[in-house]
Amino acid sequence: MRFTKYYFIFALVAALAFPGALRAQQTHVDEISIDTRATIHQQTTEGVYDSHFQGDYFNLHILGHLTDNLSFRIRQRFNKRIDDRNPFNATDFLWLRWQATQRWAFTAGKQPILLGGYEIDAAPIDVYYYGAFTNNLYQYYAFGISAHYTPAPGQTLTLQFCPSPISPAEQNSYSYNLHWNGRITPVWRTLWSVNYVEDEFHRMMNHIVLGNKFQFDNFFFDIDLINRASAKQERFFFTDWSLIGKVIWTVGKWNLCTKVGYERNDAANVDANGLSFDLTLPAGHDYLYYGAGVEFFPLGDDNLRLHAVYFRDNHDTRNNFDLGITWRFKLYKRS
């Protein structure tokens, strides 16, 4: 992690060194906002009922510009632990983006690790439950550098170098990511990626992630397919994989939602010492998770949301039921 701490500073110095990187304009903040979510969590475990109140998220967002073509974004969580080994653990976003030309842009700083897929890409405050793969990542936000190329409107290819999501933040293990955020038809959007990631034992894994969103007027569904493999496995495809589907149907101020995922890793996917190549879903395991819920937007927008969600999985003797509230507001908006 020592090396990656300097990405953010290095990128700023590099931007200043290029002629035209800065254009005459006073630095300004475009927006400052807050969002938060709280829940009454209820569960039954082997017939025994338990419930408690909990705060899930409390986030500060700051967006702005240093120049016309040099922007920044910050997202800070106030309810996430910070420790000496990872002092930026509660910081999701802390990046500068340089729009070098109409087609090329460069980002440096703390940013999402581009794994593709819509479950991983969604803002955590909008997700009520995750699968085993996403839950077992060490990190999803990391200091790194990215180069973005936009060949046509709505189509962006990104090449990213950053710390690995399957290794502790303080360890020098890296991820090499090629990501496509695009559109195939007017209703079919994509978040696809090919990733070479290094785990905590410095073994390389390949992830191929095909995230697909099909959007209609008041209805959309996502389908994510993830293939994970080591070059040393006997079979590369469909022995360690995830399939995730999510549906949301909007009726007036209501959303009717459901999400189901199935993940599997064959028992044969182990190294010579019997250690699973994939540490997020160990060899010999499968994982089925599912749930459904409703969301209600009393104000007609996403500034206030009430939700009721039920979910469980096949490794759990618990039935989970959440009642919660999410609210957002802008402290400042530049006119």
C-alpha positions as CSV (number, residue, x, y, z in Angstrom):
1,M,0.0,0.0,0.0
2,R,3.0,2.3,0.5
3,F,3.5,2.7,-3.3
4,T,-0.2,3.3,-4.0
5,K,-0.5,6.1,-1.5
6,Y,1.4,8.4,-3.9
7,Y,-0.8,7.8,-7.0
8,F,-3.0,10.8,-6.2
9,I,-0.1,13.2,-5.7
10,F,1.8,11.9,-8.7
11,A,-1.3,12.4,-11.0
12,L,-1.8,15.9,-9.9
13,V,1.8,16.8,-10.6
14,A,1.7,15.1,-13.9
15,A,-1.5,17.0,-14.9
16,L,0.2,20.3,-14.0
17,A,3.2,19.4,-16.1
18,F,1.2,19.1,-19.4
19,P,0.6,22.2,-21.4
20,G,-3.2,22.8,-21.6
21,A,-4.0,20.6,-18.6
22,L,-5.2,23.7,-16.8
23,R,-7.5,26.3,-18.3
24,A,-8.2,29.6,-16.7
25,Q,-11.0,29.2,-14.2
26,Q,-11.4,29.7,-10.5
27,T,-11.5,26.4,-8.5
28,H,-15.1,25.7,-7.3
29,V,-17.3,23.2,-5.6
30,D,-20.3,22.1,-7.6
31,E,-22.2,20.1,-5.0
32,I,-22.0,19.0,-1.4
33,S,-24.6,16.4,-0.3
34,I,-25.4,14.0,2.5
35,D,-27.1,10.6,2.4
36,T,-27.9,8.1,5.1
37,R,-29.8,4.9,5.8
38,A,-31.1,3.4,9.0
39,T,-32.8,0.1,9.5
40,I,-34.9,-2.0,12.0
41,H,-33.3,-5.4,11.4
42,Q,-35.3,-8.4,12.4
43,Q,-34.4,-12.1,12.1
44,T,-35.4,-15.5,13.2
45,T,-32.7,-18.1,13.9
46,E,-34.0,-21.6,14.3
47,G,-37.3,-20.2,15.5
48,V,-35.8,-17.6,17.9
49,Y,-36.8,-14.0,17.1
50,D,-34.4,-11.1,17.5
51,S,-34.5,-7.4,16.4
52,H,-32.5,-4.2,16.7
53,F,-32.1,-0.8,15.2
54,Q,-28.9,-0.1,13.2
55,G,-27.4,2.7,11.2
56,D,-26.2,1.4,7.8
57,Y,-24.6,4.4,6.1
58,F,-23.8,8.0,6.6
59,N,-22.0,9.5,3.6
60,L,-20.7,12.9,2.7
61,H,-20.3,13.7,-1.1
62,I,-18.3,16.6,-2.5
63,L,-18.0,17.3,-6.3
64,G,-16.1,20.1,-7.9
65,H,-13.6,21.4,-10.4
66,L,-10.0,22.7,-10.1
67,T,-10.2,23.9,-13.8
68,D,-12.6,23.4,-16.7
69,N,-11.1,20.0,-17.5
70,L,-9.8,18.9,-14.1
71,S,-12.6,17.7,-11.8
72,F,-12.6,16.0,-8.4
73,R,-15.0,13.8,-6.3
74,I,-15.0,12.8,-2.6
75,R,-17.2,10.3,-0.8
76,Q,-16.5,9.9,2.9
77,R,-18.3,7.4,5.2
78,F,-18.7,8.7,8.7
79,N,-19.7,5.3,10.2
80,K,-16.8,3.1,8.9
81,R,-13.8,2.2,10.9
82,I,-10.4,3.8,10.2
83,D,-7.2,2.1,11.4
84,D,-3.4,2.7,11.2
85,R,-3.0,0.0,8.5
86,N,-5.6,1.6,6.2
87,P,-6.2,5.3,7.2
88,F,-8.4,5.8,4.1
89,N,-10.6,2.9,4.8
90,A,-13.7,5.1,5.3
91,T,-13.0,7.1,2.1
92,D,-14.6,5.5,-1.0
93,F,-13.8,8.3,-3.5
94,L,-10.9,10.7,-3.5
95,W,-10.0,11.2,-7.1
96,L,-9.0,13.8,-9.7
97,R,-10.2,13.4,-13.3
98,W,-8.4,15.1,-16.2
99,Q,-10.4,15.4,-19.4
100,A,-7.4,15.6,-21.7
101,T,-9.4,15.6,-25.0
102,Q,-13.0,14.9,-26.0
103,R,-12.2,11.2,-26.2
104,W,-9.5,10.7,-23.6
105,A,-9.6,11.2,-19.8
106,F,-7.4,10.1,-16.9
107,T,-8.3,9.4,-13.3
108,A,-6.0,9.1,-10.3
109,G,-6.8,8.7,-6.6
110,K,-9.2,6.4,-4.7
111,Q,-11.8,5.0,-7.0
112,P,-13.9,1.9,-7.6
113,I,-12.0,-1.2,-8.7
114,L,-13.5,-1.9,-12.1
115,L,-14.8,-5.4,-11.8
116,G,-17.9,-4.9,-14.0
117,G,-21.3,-6.2,-13.1
118,Y,-24.3,-4.2,-11.7
119,E,-24.4,-5.8,-8.2
120,I,-20.9,-4.6,-7.5
121,D,-21.3,-1.3,-9.3
122,A,-24.4,-0.1,-7.4
123,A,-23.9,2.4,-4.6
124,P,-23.8,0.4,-1.4
125,I,-26.6,2.5,0.2
126,D,-28.9,1.2,-2.5
127,V,-28.1,-2.5,-2.0
128,Y,-29.8,-4.5,0.8
129,Y,-28.0,-7.8,0.5
130,Y,-25.0,-9.2,-1.4
131,G,-23.7,-12.6,-2.6
132,A,-20.7,-14.4,-1.3
133,F,-18.3,-13.1,-4.0
134,T,-19.0,-9.4,-3.4
135,N,-19.2,-9.9,0.4
136,N,-15.8,-11.6,0.5
137,L,-13.8,-9.0,-1.4
138,Y,-11.2,-7.3,0.8
139,Q,-11.9,-4.0,-0.8
140,Y,-13.8,-2.4,-3.7
141,Y,-12.4,1.1,-3.5
142,A,-8.6,1.6,-3.8
143,F,-6.0,4.2,-4.8
144,G,-5.2,3.6,-8.5
145,I,-4.8,5.1,-12.0
146,S,-7.2,4.8,-14.9
147,A,-7.2,5.8,-18.6
148,H,-10.6,6.2,-20.3
149,Y,-11.3,6.2,-24.0
150,T,-14.7,7.2,-25.4
151,P,-14.9,6.2,-29.1
152,A,-18.6,7.2,-29.3
153,P,-21.3,8.7,-27.0
154,G,-22.3,6.1,-24.4
155,Q,-19.3,3.9,-25.0
156,T,-16.3,4.1,-22.7
157,L,-13.3,1.7,-22.5
158,T,-11.1,2.0,-19.3
159,L,-7.7,0.5,-18.5
160,Q,-7.0,0.5,-14.8
161,F,-4.1,-0.4,-12.6
162,C,-4.8,-0.5,-8.8
163,P,-4.4,-2.7,-5.7
164,S,-6.2,-6.1,-5.8
165,P,-9.7,-6.5,-4.5
166,I,-8.9,-10.0,-3.2
167,S,-5.9,-9.0,-1.1
168,P,-5.7,-6.8,2.1
169,A,-5.4,-3.1,1.4
170,E,-1.9,-2.8,3.1
171,Q,-0.5,-5.6,0.9
172,N,1.3,-4.9,-2.4
173,S,-0.9,-7.1,-4.6
174,Y,-2.3,-5.6,-7.7
175,S,-5.2,-5.7,-10.2
176,Y,-5.1,-5.1,-14.0
177,N,-8.5,-4.3,-15.3
178,L,-10.1,-3.7,-18.7
179,H,-13.6,-2.4,-18.4
180,W,-16.4,-1.5,-20.9
181,N,-19.3,0.7,-19.9
182,G,-21.4,0.8,-23.0
183,R,-24.7,0.2,-24.7
184,I,-25.6,-2.4,-27.3
185,T,-29.2,-1.3,-28.1
186,P,-31.3,1.5,-26.7
187,V,-32.5,-0.8,-23.9
188,W,-29.4,-3.0,-23.3
189,R,-26.6,-1.5,-21.3
190,T,-23.3,-3.2,-20.3
191,L,-20.7,-3.2,-17.6
192,W,-18.2,-5.8,-18.8
193,S,-14.7,-6.4,-17.6
194,V,-11.7,-8.7,-17.9
195,N,-9.5,-8.6,-14.7
196,Y,-6.2,-10.2,-13.7
197,V,-6.0,-9.9,-10.0
198,E,-3.4,-11.0,-7.4
199,D,-4.6,-12.7,-4.2
200,E,-3.0,-12.5,-0.7
201,F,-0.7,-15.4,-1.6
202,H,0.4,-13.6,-4.8
203,R,-1.3,-16.1,-7.0
204,M,-3.0,-14.7,-10.1
205,M,-6.7,-15.1,-10.8
206,N,-8.7,-14.1,-13.9
207,H,-12.2,-12.6,-13.6
208,I,-14.5,-12.2,-16.6
209,V,-17.6,-10.2,-15.6
210,L,-20.5,-9.6,-17.9
211,G,-23.0,-7.2,-16.4
212,N,-26.1,-6.5,-18.4
213,K,-29.0,-4.1,-17.7
214,F,-32.2,-4.1,-19.7
215,Q,-34.1,-0.8,-19.1
216,F,-37.7,-0.1,-20.1
217,D,-40.0,2.7,-19.2
218,N,-41.0,1.5,-15.7
219,F,-39.2,-1.8,-15.5
220,F,-35.6,-3.0,-15.6
221,F,-33.7,-6.2,-14.9
222,D,-30.0,-6.9,-14.5
223,I,-28.2,-10.1,-15.3
224,D,-24.6,-10.5,-14.1
225,L,-22.4,-13.5,-15.1
226,I,-19.0,-13.8,-13.5
227,N,-16.4,-16.4,-14.4
228,R,-13.4,-16.8,-12.1
229,A,-10.4,-19.0,-12.9
230,S,-6.7,-19.7,-12.3
231,A,-4.5,-20.6,-15.3
232,K,-3.6,-23.7,-13.3
233,Q,-7.2,-25.1,-13.2
234,E,-8.0,-28.0,-15.4
235,R,-11.1,-26.3,-16.7
236,F,-11.2,-22.5,-17.2
237,F,-14.8,-21.8,-17.8
238,F,-17.9,-22.4,-15.7
239,T,-16.3,-24.3,-12.8
240,D,-16.1,-21.3,-10.6
241,W,-18.9,-18.8,-11.4
242,S,-21.8,-16.6,-10.3
243,L,-25.1,-15.8,-11.9
244,I,-27.1,-12.9,-10.4
245,G,-30.5,-11.5,-11.5
246,K,-32.3,-8.4,-10.2
247,V,-35.7,-7.0,-11.2
248,I,-37.3,-3.7,-10.3
249,W,-40.8,-2.7,-11.4
250,T,-41.9,0.9,-10.8
251,V,-45.6,1.5,-10.1
252,G,-46.2,5.2,-9.3
253,K,-44.2,6.0,-6.1
254,W,-43.5,2.3,-5.5
255,N,-40.7,-0.1,-6.5
256,L,-41.4,-3.8,-6.4
257,C,-38.0,-5.6,-6.2
258,T,-36.4,-9.0,-6.2
259,K,-32.9,-10.4,-6.5
260,V,-31.6,-14.0,-6.8
261,G,-28.0,-15.2,-7.1
262,Y,-26.4,-18.6,-7.4
263,E,-22.6,-19.1,-7.1
264,R,-20.6,-22.3,-7.4
265,N,-16.9,-23.4,-7.2
266,D,-16.0,-27.0,-8.1
267,A,-14.1,-29.0,-5.5
268,A,-11.3,-29.7,-8.0
269,N,-10.3,-26.1,-8.1
270,V,-7.4,-26.3,-5.6
271,D,-3.7,-26.0,-5.8
272,A,-1.1,-28.7,-5.0
273,N,-1.4,-27.9,-1.3
274,G,-5.2,-28.2,-1.3
275,L,-5.8,-24.5,-1.1
276,S,-8.7,-23.1,-3.2
277,F,-7.5,-21.0,-6.1
278,D,-10.5,-18.7,-5.4
279,L,-10.6,-17.4,-1.8
280,T,-13.9,-15.4,-2.2
281,L,-15.9,-18.6,-2.8
282,P,-13.8,-21.6,-1.8
283,A,-13.6,-24.8,-3.8
284,G,-16.4,-27.3,-3.1
285,H,-18.9,-24.6,-2.1
286,D,-22.1,-23.3,-3.6
287,Y,-24.1,-20.3,-2.5
288,L,-27.8,-19.5,-3.2
289,Y,-29.2,-16.1,-2.0
290,Y,-32.5,-14.5,-2.7
291,G,-35.0,-12.0,-1.5
292,A,-37.7,-9.5,-2.4
293,G,-39.0,-6.2,-1.1
294,V,-40.8,-3.0,-1.8
295,E,-39.6,0.6,-1.8
296,F,-41.8,3.7,-1.4
297,F,-40.8,7.3,-2.4
298,P,-43.2,9.6,-0.5
299,L,-41.9,12.8,-2.2
300,G,-41.9,11.3,-5.7
301,D,-38.0,11.4,-6.0
302,D,-35.1,9.6,-4.3
303,N,-34.6,12.2,-1.6
304,L,-36.7,10.0,0.8
305,R,-37.1,6.3,0.5
306,L,-38.8,3.7,2.8
307,H,-38.1,0.0,2.3
308,A,-39.2,-3.4,3.5
309,V,-37.0,-6.3,2.4
310,Y,-36.8,-10.0,3.1
311,F,-33.7,-12.1,2.3
312,R,-31.9,-15.3,3.2
313,D,-29.4,-17.8,1.7
314,N,-28.7,-21.5,1.7
315,H,-25.8,-21.3,4.2
316,D,-27.9,-19.5,6.8
317,T,-30.5,-20.7,9.3
318,R,-31.7,-17.1,9.6
319,N,-34.6,-15.3,8.0
320,N,-33.8,-11.6,7.6
321,F,-36.4,-8.9,7.4
322,D,-35.5,-5.1,7.3
323,L,-37.6,-2.0,7.6
324,G,-35.7,1.1,6.8
325,I,-35.4,4.7,5.7
326,T,-33.0,6.4,3.3
327,W,-32.8,10.1,2.9
328,R,-30.6,12.5,0.9
329,F,-30.2,16.2,0.9
330,K,-28.0,18.8,-0.8
331,L,-26.1,21.1,1.5
332,Y,-24.9,23.2,-1.5
333,K,-25.6,23.2,-5.2
334,R,-23.7,25.6,-7.5
335,S,-26.1,27.5,-9.8
